[in-house]
């Protein structure tokens, strides 16, 4: 039996209910409660059921999100899908892979964790660009085989606690989380540290390739100018943008503002303006319009 399940008797009761009624929603209930315990809302996590990952019509069994205080937004951490009854591992793994790809595209992140369950057993995966395939966080075996799934209410099943820490912090080493739980010969697959998919440390943000310029609105009027709206016309300031990649939240597009302060934005904050002699990308920052000749969409 699992010491983790011992701590939460309701999870064991839900597992017992599933044995009496072997259908998908009873199997899902046990894992939904599990992740509510592992990702507490008081710590800034949202564990939701029957949610769309891309505002489409399809809903997943589990969708775990974290809080991004910089942008006052949610970012995706994990997509979960499962089956009860006699469903195959291939069926549920194909399903979660498709939903993971949709979440990566919609949230513009480089990767996401995936969770699959069959009855009362589970596996945890990682899906990353550019390959977009399911990579197990353990060496239990390849895809599409039920025998590689880990029974939740077992000693091995306690690894779900440590795998959750990997999802939260992405810095847990191999010796920290799996060897005491998985069978002999199985090893953990370390994952990248959070914050940068490449491991590259973002340097101080440089200025633009040409001298930064503050321009009056008469020098280069743009559709973004608040002319005729009862406000003082905006100024223009050229910057150089650096993309900072993240694994589980939207990438940041960083520049140094007119006050020489580091400013963080997302791709969606920038708009293409092709009305002038050459295209520019514009970010509106109060009464200052920041612009760059870089192609922000392809950084």
C-alpha distance (Angstrom), angle and dihedral (degrees) to the residues before:
residue distance angle dihedral
X1 . . .
X2 3.79 . .
X3 3.80 121.8 .
X4 3.80 86.9 -150.8
X5 3.80 91.9 58.1
X6 3.82 88.4 44.5
X7 3.81 87.6 63.6
X8 3.81 92.1 54.1
X9 3.82 109.9 43.2
X10 3.80 90.7 179.3
X11 3.81 89.3 67.5
X12 3.80 91.3 54.9
X13 3.80 89.9 49.2
X14 3.79 89.7 51.9
X15 3.81 90.1 50.3
X16 3.80 89.6 51.2
X17 3.80 90.1 50.0
X18 3.79 89.4 52.9
X19 3.80 91.1 54.2
X20 3.78 88.5 55.6
X21 3.81 94.1 44.8
X22 3.80 109.4 27.3
X23 3.80 101.6 -164.0
X24 3.79 133.2 121.4
X25 3.78 100.6 -99.3
X26 3.82 93.7 52.3
X27 3.81 90.6 50.2
X28 3.81 90.7 46.8
X29 3.81 92.9 50.8
X30 3.81 93.2 63.6
X31 3.80 92.9 52.1
X32 3.79 93.4 41.8
X33 3.80 89.3 56.6
X34 3.80 89.8 44.7
X35 3.78 92.6 57.7
X36 3.79 92.9 43.7
X37 3.81 85.8 59.7
X38 3.81 94.1 44.9
X39 3.82 97.1 43.2
X40 3.84 104.4 40.8
X41 3.77 117.0 -162.8
X42 3.82 89.3 -136.0
X43 3.82 87.5 66.4
X44 3.79 92.2 54.6
X45 3.80 100.6 -94.8
X46 3.79 128.6 130.5
X47 3.80 119.0 -154.3
X48 3.78 108.5 -172.9
X49 3.77 132.9 174.7
X50 3.79 130.3 -146.1
X51 3.81 92.5 16.2
X52 3.79 132.8 149.1
X53 3.80 114.9 -122.3
X54 3.82 93.6 -155.5
X55 3.81 104.7 25.7
X56 3.78 88.6 -97.0
X57 3.78 129.5 126.9
X58 3.81 98.6 -95.0
X59 3.80 115.9 92.6
X60 3.80 127.6 -157.3
X61 3.80 127.8 -143.8
X62 3.81 92.6 -123.5
X63 3.77 134.1 16.2
X64 3.81 118.5 177.7
X65 3.79 119.2 -167.0
X66 3.78 134.9 177.9
X67 3.79 132.3 -149.5
X68 3.80 122.6 -102.4
X69 3.84 103.9 -159.7
X70 3.82 92.9 -173.3
X71 3.79 93.1 64.0
X72 3.82 98.1 21.9
X73 3.79 88.5 -122.9
X74 3.78 143.4 119.4
X75 3.79 121.8 -110.4
X76 3.83 127.2 -163.5
X77 3.79 121.0 -105.6
X78 3.79 106.8 163.8
X79 3.79 141.3 5.8
X80 3.81 117.1 -157.3
X81 3.80 131.7 -164.5
X82 3.78 131.4 169.4
X83 3.76 149.0 160.1
X84 3.75 139.6 -144.0
X85 3.78 127.2 -154.9
X86 3.79 117.3 33.2
X87 3.80 100.9 -28.8
X88 3.79 117.5 146.5
X89 3.79 126.8 -116.1
X90 3.80 89.6 -123.9
X91 3.78 91.9 56.7
X92 3.80 95.7 53.3
X93 3.82 94.6 39.2
X94 3.81 92.5 51.5
X95 3.78 88.0 48.9
X96 3.81 96.0 51.5
X97 3.80 92.0 44.4
X98 3.79 90.9 55.9
X99 3.81 92.2 49.2
X100 3.82 91.1 46.1
X101 3.80 91.1 54.8
X102 3.80 89.9 50.5
X103 3.81 91.6 51.4
X104 3.82 92.7 48.2
X105 3.79 91.0 51.5
X106 3.80 95.9 43.8
X107 3.82 96.5 46.8
X108 3.82 93.9 36.3
X109 3.80 93.6 -129.3
X110 3.79 127.6 144.6
X111 3.79 96.5 -126.9
X112 3.78 148.7 -9.4
X113 3.80 139.6 -159.8
X114 3.79 119.9 -108.8
X115 3.79 128.9 -156.5
X116 3.78 127.0 -163.1
X117 3.78 129.6 -175.1
X118 3.78 133.2 -172.2
X119 3.79 111.8 -166.1
X120 3.84 102.4 -50.7
X121 3.81 99.2 -17.0
X122 3.79 130.8 84.1
X123 3.78 149.8 -174.1
X124 3.82 132.3 -157.7
X125 3.80 123.5 -141.7
X126 3.78 142.6 178.0
X127 3.83 124.9 -136.6
X128 3.81 117.0 -165.0
X129 3.77 139.6 171.4
X130 2.94 134.5 -75.5
X131 3.82 98.0 22.2
X132 3.83 96.7 38.4
X133 3.79 94.6 -162.4
X134 3.80 132.1 132.4
X135 3.81 110.3 -94.5
X136 3.83 114.1 -173.8
X137 3.79 118.1 -130.4
X138 3.80 88.2 -138.6
X139 3.79 137.2 42.6
X140 3.79 94.3 -116.5
X141 3.77 90.1 123.6
X142 3.75 145.0 -81.8
X143 3.79 128.1 -52.3
X144 3.79 129.6 -73.9
X145 3.81 99.9 39.5
X146 3.81 123.6 111.7
X147 3.79 92.8 -159.0
X148 3.82 90.4 70.4
X149 3.80 92.7 61.5
X150 3.82 119.0 107.8
X151 3.80 119.6 -129.3
X152 3.80 109.0 -125.4
X153 3.82 98.6 -143.1
X154 3.80 95.2 54.7
X155 3.79 138.2 86.4
X156 3.80 89.2 -99.9
X157 3.80 89.4 50.0
X158 3.80 90.3 65.8
X159 3.81 87.2 79.5
X160 3.81 87.7 81.0
X161 3.82 87.9 79.8
X162 3.78 92.5 56.0
X163 3.78 94.5 40.9
X164 3.79 86.8 55.3
X165 3.80 88.8 54.9
X166 3.80 87.9 54.2
X167 3.81 89.4 54.6
X168 3.80 91.3 49.1
X169 3.78 101.5 42.3
X170 3.82 107.3 11.9
X171 3.78 90.3 -154.7
X172 3.82 102.7 91.4
X173 3.79 111.3 124.6
X174 3.76 125.8 -133.4
X175 3.80 93.4 -102.9
X176 3.79 92.0 51.7
X177 3.73 103.6 64.7
X178 3.77 125.8 15.4
X179 3.82 119.0 28.3
X180 3.81 95.3 79.9
X181 3.78 91.6 53.7
X182 3.80 110.6 36.0
X183 3.80 125.9 69.7
X184 3.78 121.0 -85.9
X185 3.79 111.2 -76.5
X186 3.79 94.4 29.7
X187 3.78 117.9 115.6
X188 3.73 136.2 -173.2
X189 3.77 120.2 -108.6
X190 3.79 107.9 -134.0
X191 3.77 115.3 -136.7
X192 3.79 133.2 -149.6
X193 3.74 122.2 -80.6
X194 3.74 115.4 -98.8
X195 3.75 123.1 -97.4
X196 3.78 103.6 37.7
X197 3.77 127.1 46.6
X198 3.79 93.1 -158.8
X199 3.80 99.3 44.4
X200 3.80 87.5 -123.2
X201 3.79 113.2 141.4
X202 3.78 112.0 -132.5
X203 3.82 109.1 -123.1
X204 3.77 126.7 -145.8
X205 3.76 106.9 -59.6
X206 3.81 109.6 -100.0
X207 3.75 125.1 -141.0
X208 3.79 121.5 -105.4
X209 3.79 120.8 -70.0
X210 3.79 87.6 -107.7
X211 3.77 125.2 42.1
X212 3.80 112.6 -72.3
X213 3.77 109.9 -104.3
X214 3.75 132.1 -156.5
X215 3.79 108.8 -155.0
X216 3.76 131.5 -173.5
X217 3.76 117.9 -124.2
X218 3.81 90.6 -106.8
X219 3.80 90.7 61.0
X220 3.76 95.0 60.9
X221 3.78 115.8 0.1
X222 3.79 114.1 -161.3
X223 3.79 135.9 -173.2
X224 3.81 87.2 -109.4
X225 3.82 93.1 62.6
X226 3.81 112.2 111.4
X227 3.82 92.6 -134.3
X228 3.75 114.9 155.5
X229 3.82 92.0 17.4
X230 3.77 97.9 100.7
X231 3.80 94.4 -103.1
X232 3.75 133.6 113.0
X233 3.81 110.0 -93.5
X234 3.80 115.7 -96.5
X235 3.78 124.2 -108.9
X236 3.79 124.2 -132.4
X237 3.80 125.6 -129.2
X238 3.79 125.4 -179.1
X239 3.79 117.4 -138.1
X240 3.78 140.7 173.3
X241 3.80 114.6 -122.5
X242 3.81 125.1 -146.5
X243 3.80 120.9 -163.4
X244 3.80 115.0 -136.6
X245 3.79 110.6 -162.8
X246 3.79 123.9 -144.0
X247 3.76 131.4 -171.3
X248 3.79 102.8 -142.9
X249 3.78 106.7 18.5
X250 3.78 135.4 45.4
X251 3.78 116.5 -66.1
X252 3.81 115.5 -105.1
X253 3.80 124.7 -126.3
X254 3.79 106.1 -153.8
X255 3.79 132.0 -168.5
X256 3.78 140.6 159.3
X257 3.79 111.2 -104.6
X258 3.81 129.7 -143.8
X259 3.81 89.8 -84.1
X260 3.81 91.2 53.1
X261 3.80 90.9 -109.3
X262 3.79 124.3 139.1
X263 3.80 109.8 -108.4
X264 3.81 124.8 -166.9
X265 3.81 123.4 -152.7
X266 3.80 138.8 159.7
X267 3.79 128.4 -121.6
X268 3.79 90.0 -104.3
X269 3.82 90.1 60.7
X270 3.83 91.1 66.8
X271 3.80 124.5 78.8
X272 3.80 128.1 -164.2
X273 3.81 113.6 -121.3
X274 3.80 113.4 -167.6
X275 3.80 98.2 166.1
X276 3.81 96.5 100.2
X277 3.80 132.8 67.0
X278 3.82 89.8 -79.1
X279 3.83 131.0 19.0
X280 3.79 117.6 -98.5
X281 3.79 134.9 -178.9
X282 3.79 114.8 -126.9
X283 3.79 134.3 -158.0
X284 3.79 118.2 -171.9
X285 3.79 111.9 -139.1
X286 3.76 107.0 176.8
X287 3.81 108.6 -73.4
X288 3.80 91.8 -13.3
X289 3.79 120.3 82.4
X290 3.78 110.4 -154.8
X291 3.79 115.9 -156.4
X292 3.78 139.4 179.0
X293 3.79 135.2 -171.7
X294 3.81 88.7 -142.5
X295 3.80 116.7 106.5
X296 3.81 98.2 -112.7
X297 3.81 91.5 -171.5
X298 3.82 90.6 63.7
X299 3.80 103.2 38.2
